[in-house]
């Protein structure tokens, strides 16, 4: 893509040309020779080691490799106190010949501060599966109040000019968005998957994954036995298997218009079902074939649609739907039931009427139980984090952003986010019709209004300095309507504790400064 942009650089602004050359430097090793380095420590034969833009490069006739350090610190401060987030690690990327790529990274993260040490473990953590924020999902190490965790990603892919297959562990995002997808958002912790991408023509593209999710559900029939004492044993129950198969078929009938359709299935068998390894298939039909003959509960299937148009100069129009289940009779005004669907739509206007200025408006609306299931191991989640939009079901979000890039490497953004969440319902099979017959957002149980001002400057490739000021007002509400069987009813503080970390509860002005080396 960068080389395509380089060929059409006459269409770019001065700032965009500077950004292009800047980004090309990051990939120089893989299409020409060593990138330009500052304060080189080693520069001979196949090796190049630099201190500024720190990296170790290696290149010969077969292998091109790059190792870079990962390092960063963000300091957050508001009326509650201060939190320091530190991380360090390394990132490696290697091309072997023309058709094999290998990559890997490890980041060790730590949150600390007197504020965190004064709270119980769960209250101190900023990211939890139930929290309605867009922070990355993590699994914490056990003995730490603030939330230490590590993040390891990597993979190997076999590729050519029209496609690739791979075995990777990474985050994946499907669906156009500027503030969180409602299909696959990439917020859940990374998970291993088999991937396939094919683009044999200009008008068709296939993306497929078969993922190995983390169920966080114990299998009562599967355990290890430990010699716990001299005379006693202890059973350690293992998690249930959980898999996802998903495809996205993208058609481009005319240039700059992409129409994508896809479907997915979450299943929890003892082993991989080979039928779900088929990249182009309608998985719900396969599920019926496998389960209806013995009249057992089937798996959890979904389908989705995404449309993206850049046919109007300067304007990106987009929309997506995540459909858990659909009956067209539910669209009739006389039917009180609502289909479990998440909708997203928006536009992004850039370089008009002012060069280097962009304006984005995005709206997300999700009905009840569209990401849930009555069987816990079949939810649209991994590590208990929703794979879709961070607000979950029965929610609504308005996102408005103004971004300005006055000079090369500097970005300034002003954004407003209004997030609303309605009644919280469990997916109870016998009560699901009653749940989807309730009005969407019948009662507002939680809201969070955010006004964000942020500036970032890229010192060199993948080295950022950031500063931001954010006002937020996170609030819970007392609900007076009569609860139904499947509803989880709390008071105002109960909803606030369920959905917001203590650090962001109430009205706050949060100041953030930080730097990062590597992503």
Helices and strands as residue ranges (DSSP letters): H 2-7, G 9-11, H 14-26, H 28-31, E 38-44, E 47-52, E 55-59, E 63-78, E 81-96, E 100-112, H 114-117, H 121-124, E 149-160, E 163-170, E 191-201, E 204-212, E 218-227, E 233-239, E 243-254, E 257-267, G 274-277, H 283-291, G 292-294, E 300-309, E 315-323, G 328-331, E 341-350, E 357-366, G 376-378, E 381-382, E 385-386, E 395-404, E 410-421, E 424-425, G 429-431, H 432-436, E 446-460, E 463-476, E 487-488, H 492-499, G 502-504, E 506-517
